[in-house]
């Protein structure tokens, strides 16, 4: 075990040092784009991270882990909130996509509706891997018109959640997070005055009368969504980048005392970090030429360490000592899951029927209040969006075909039906499927 930890620590350290040097360099290079948006929490966390990095570089690594835990939690909270805003914008984009054909002409479909359903079924079946088939089903469900009651929707959500019975509770919790975010319920719980621009846009969209929407109002709403979505994408990328830097700094703190270090890599990686931090201390975002000249020396090193790390054979799951706990945390941070939790549950719990009922009831109460305050088109968009997140809740190809047929036949709005079919056509075309 000790030998495994030494090897693990050395490879993880080398990978993290190289990756962190490159990411902090990119952080400085992209600073104007990411950081001049006026969000106070962003500026505060920028300062917190650079303070942590400076303390690490001065040799204060052992005392940083608790602060890094707190920092990661704060970044994840902001990233989750940005995700909820992004989902809210997607909900309104879904609605506006379905009124677009009132104002703009689209393609004329070469097949009848029943033949189109058959093509969707063949499109799903043409994927050889089951995971890809499930992905395609989710995408189709997410684009189809929705015409059923809230009770029917709640029943479908509950049935979908029952697939988690017997599995780890963490999976069910992750799904409930997605559902709350995708239903705009999370926005009600995490409303932030700081994101005033996004709040105002969503408020403006919520006041639209989609039934008698005029073309000018439609165009303005589309422009609002495109502008907000672009900013949210940038902000989301920023939080992911910040969390990745926090993860690598965490790895360095965990492994630094035990890792075998390569002198040339240490000189290049740590040299870039120290040089950039010194620029930050001076209040400068300029990157000295000598630091840029060190970058080629890091090329390919991260990939080499990652490949070697993935070939390691170690098992820390049953180890309760300090080394084993470090090994587990390093492996989680090296897993590629940016927002992975490092807080190990004392008791692994499998999902029961009671668990499903409890989380479902809580979700229904949250989304019910959203439904009661939003127009029908928005409620339908939420239903479609969240159903597409679920594990496949249709038990057979016949169930899927019936669901598609019912969704299309129950839609009496020609503009909406044509828009849905067009979007589904685009899904098939993107994957190279040609209509039969």
N, C-alpha and C positions, 0 to 999 in steps of 0.2 A: 504493500500500500504506500509506504513512504517513497519508494522509487517511482511509483506511478504519479504521486503528487508532484515530485520534483520535475518530472517530465511534463506533466500537465501545466504546472505553473510556468515553466520556461517557454513553452509554445504559446500559451495564452498571453503571457507578458509581451513577447515579441510581436504577436499579432496586434494586441491592443495599443502598444506604443506606436507602431507604424500607422495604424488606422487613426489614432487620435491626432498624431502630428498632421496627417493629411486633412482630417476633418476640421481641426482648429484653423489650419491655413485657409480652407474653404470658407469657414465662418468669418474670418477677417476679410477675405476677398469679396464675399457676398453681403457684407455688413450693410451698405446703404439700402439694398433691396429689402432685406429682412427686418431691419431694426429702426427704420425711420417712419413707423406707422402710428406712433403715439400711444401705444398700449403700455400702461404703467407696469402691469404684471410682467410683461416681456422685458422691459428695461431692468426691473428688479431682479429677475432670474438671470439675466445676462450678467449683472454685477455679482450675483451669488456664485455663479459658475466660475467666473474668472478669479474670484477670491479663493474658491476651493482649489482651482488649478495652481494658483500661486503658492498656496500653502503646501500642496503636494510637492511642487518643485523645490521648496525650501526644506523638505525632509519631514513634513508633518503628516505622513500618510496614515499612520495607525489610528489617529484620532478622527479621521474624516468619515469613516463608514456610516456612523449614525446620521451625520449631516447629509451624506449622499443619499441615504434612504429617504430622508425628508425631502430632499431636492427632487428625487425621482418621482415621489408621490405628487409633488406640486406640478411638475411638468405633465404628468399623466392626467391630472385633473384638468389642466388647460387644454390638452390635446383632446380629451373626451368632450369638453364643451365645444371646441371647434368642430368636432365630428358631428355633434348634435345640430349645430347651426348648418353645417353642410347638408345633413339629411333633410333639414327643414327646407332649404333651398331646392333640393331634389324633389321634394313633395310638390312644390309649386311649379317646378319645371314639368313634372308629370302632367299636372292639370293643364298648363298652357299648351303643351304638346297636343293635347286632345281637343283644343279649340282652334288650333292653327288653320285647319282646313276651311274654316268659315271665311278666311281672308285670303288664303293662298292655295293655288291649285297643286295637287300632288300627282303621283303616278296613277295610271289606270291599271288595275290588276288583271293579269292574263288568265286567271283561273277563278272559278266560282268559290264561294265560301266553303262549301263542303270539301272541295278539292284542296283548298288552302289548309284546312285542318289536317287532311291526310299528309300533306307535305310537312307540316310541323311534326307530326308523329314520326315520319321517316327521318326527318332532321335529327330528332332525339336519338332514334335507334341507330343512326349512322355513326355515332360516336362509339368506339370500341371499348373505351374504359368506362366503368360504372360511375366514377367520380365526375367525368366530363358529362355524362348523361344527366346526372343530378344537377350539375351546374346549368345545363341548358334548360332543364325543367324549371329551375328557379328563375332564370331570365325570362322565360315565356310567361310564367305566372305573374312576374313583375310588370309585364306590358299589357296583359289582357284587361279588358273592361271589367269592372266590378259592379255587380248588381245583386247584392244580397243583404240581408238584415244584419244589424249588429250582433244579434243572438247567434246567427249562423257563423259570422266571423269569429266570435268568441269560442264557439264550438270547434272551429277549424284550428284555431291557435292552440286550444287545450289538447286536441288530438295530436297535433304536431309535437307538442312538448312531452307527450307520454313516451316518445321514442327515447327520452333520456333516462327513463326508469331503469335502475340497475347500474347506471354509469356513474362516473365521478361527478359530484355536485358542482365542481368548478365549470364543467361544460354547460350545465344548465344556467349557472349564473352569468356566464359569458353571453349566452343566447338572450337572456332577459335584458342585459345591457344593450344589445343590438336592437331589441324590440322597442325599448324605451327611447332610445336615440332616434330610431326610424319612425316613431309615432309622434314626435315632438313633445312627448311627455317629459323627457329629460330636460328640455329647455325651460319648462315651468319650474323644475326643481333646481336648475343651475343658472337661472337668469342672472346675467352680469351687466350692470350699467356701463361697464367699460366698453363693451361691444355695442356701443350706441348705434353705429351705422348699420350693423346687421339687424339690430332690434327694429330700427325704423323701417328698413326694407321689408322685413317680415310683417310688420304691422300694416304697411301700405298694401302688401299683397293680400293680407287677410281681409281687407276692406273692399276688395274687388267684387263686383257682381258678375260672376262668370256666365250667368244665363244671358244677360244683355250686354256683354263686353263688346266695346267698339274697337276697331282696328288700331286706332291711335293709342288707346289704353293698353291694348295687347302688346304693341311694339315697345311701349315704355316699360311694361312689366318684364318683358324678355330682356331688355337692356339692363334693368336692375339686377336680374338674376345672373346674367353673364358677368357683370361687374363684381357682384358680391362673391360669386363662385370662384372667380379668379383670385380675389384677395384671400378667400378662405383656403384655397389650394396652396397658396404661398405660405400662409400662416401655419397650415398643417405640416407642410414640409419643414418649416422652421422648428416646430416642436419635436418632430421626429429626429431632426439633426441634433438638437440639444440633448435629447434622451440618449442618442447613440454616443455622444461625447461623455455624458454622465456614466454610461455603462462601461466605457473603456477606462475611464478614470477609476471606477470601482474595481475593475479587474487589476489595474496596476497596484492599487492599494492592497488587494488581497494577495497578490503573488510576488510583489517586489522583493520581499525579504528572502524568498526561496528560489527565485528564478535564476537560471544561468543566463547571463547576458552576453550578447555579441557586442564587442567594443565599437565596431564601425556603425552598427545599427543604433546603438545607444547614443553615439556622438551625433548622428544625423537626426534621429527622432527627437531625443531630448533637447538637442540644440535648437531645433525649429520651435519646439514648445517654449523654451526659455526665451528665445528671441522675440516671439510673438507676445508673450506675456509682458516682457519689458516694454514693448511698444504700447500695449494696453495701459500700463502704469504711467506712461508719458502722456496718455490721452490721445495717442495717434493710432489711426487705422492703416497707415501705410506699411507695406511689407518690404523690408530691406532686401536688396538684390541678393545678398549673400545667403539669405534664407531660401529664396527661390532656387538658387543654384544647388541647394542640398536635396531638393525633391527627387531628381533622377536616381539618387542613391537608395531611395525607398521603393523604387518600382519593382513589382513582383514579389516583394517580401511578405506582404499581408496574405497574398494568395498561397504562397509556399507554406507559411505557418498554419493557415487554415486547413489546407489539405493534410498536413501531418497531424494536426489536432484531431481531425475527423477519423483518422486511422487508429487513434488511441483506444486501448481496451482497459477500462477501469469501471469499478462499480462502487459508488459511494452511498447508494440508497439506504443501506442498512447501517451506515456508520454514524455514530452519534458524537464522536470526538471532534475536536476543533478542526483538525485537518480534513476530516470527512465533510464537515459542514462547509468549509472553504471550497472543497472540491465540488460539492453540489452547486454552490452559488456561482462559481466560475463557469461550470458547465451550462447553467441556465443563461448566464450572460453571453456565452459563446454560441448559444443556440440559434441566433438570428432573429429571435422574437424580441423586438425593440422594447416593448412595454411589459415584458415578463415580470411576474411578481416573485420577489425573493423571500417572501414571508411564508415559511413552511407551515402548513396546517398541522396542528398536533394530532388531529384525528381525521384520516381520510374517510369521507362519508359517501356512500352510494345513494343515488336519488330514489326516493320512495313516491308512492302515489300521493301521499300527504304533502310532500315537498312540491310536487307539480301543482296540486290544487292551491297551495298557499301562494306560490309565485304567480300563478295564473290569475287568482283573485286580485292580488295586488296590482298586476298589470291592467286588468280590466277596469279597476277603479281609476287608475291613472289615465288610461286612454279614453275612458268613458267621459271624463271631464273635458278632454280635448274635443271629442266628437260633439259634445253639447254646445260648443262655442265656435264651431267652424262650419262652413258651407258643405253641402253634400259632395260636390266634386273633390274637395280637400279630404273629406272623410274616406271617400273611395280610393283616393291616391294613397292614403295611409294604409288602408287595408291591403292594397296590391303590393306596396313597398314592403310591408312587414311580413306578409305571407311568403314573399320571395326569399326572405332571410331564413325561414324555417327549414329544418330537415324535411325531406320529401314526405308530404302528408297524404299523397295519393298512392294507394296500395297496389295499383296495377296499371298497365297500359290502357285498359278499357276505362279506368277511372280518370286517367289523364285526358283521354280523348273526349270523354263526356264533359269534363270540366272546361276544356277549350271550346267545345261546341256550345255549351250552355252560356259561357261568357260572351261569345260573339252574338249568339241569337237573341240574348236578352238585352243587348244594347240597341236602343231605338234611335240613337243620335248618329246619323250617317257620318258627320264630320269626325266624331270620336272613334267610330268603328274603323273608318278608313285610316285614321292616324295610327291606331293600334296595329292594324295589319301592315302598314308601311314600316313601322318600327320593328315588327317581327320579321318582315322581309329583310330589313337591314341586318338583323342578327344572323339570319341564314346566309346572306351574301357574304358577310364578314368571314364566315367559316368555309366559304367556297361551295356551299350547297346550292344546287340549281333546281328550280321547280320542275316537277314531273307533271 
